[in-house]
Amino acid sequence: MSQNTVSRFQFLRSARGWVLPVALLLVWEFMSRQSAEHSYAFASISQIFHGLVEIISTGELQQGIAASVQRALLGLLIGGSAGFVVGAIMSSCVWPMC
């Protein structure tokens, strides 16, 4: 086999993984443009993209991500602290006598 044929097979093999996601996106876009009865369940991909651009440009996305990270870290701190305290108490007790 020539080098060109081998590289073509490698490209096809790597492109094969994109077939299903692209097909799903195309079906999604098609269904969102069919009729009003489908539009409530399937917002078009272009509407979603424009919404994403809007919340990025207003800074709302960054604020939402910061709030989510803050809540997650606070929960981790509270849970980790409580687990540490309970573990320390349990390790200092002899089970039948505690």
Buried (B, 14 or more C-beta within 10 A) or exposed (E): EEEEEEEEEEEEEEEEEEEEEEEEEEEBEEBBEEEEEEBEEBEBEEEEEEEEEEEEEEEEBEEEEEEEEEEEEEEEEEEEEEEEEEEEEEEEEEEEEE
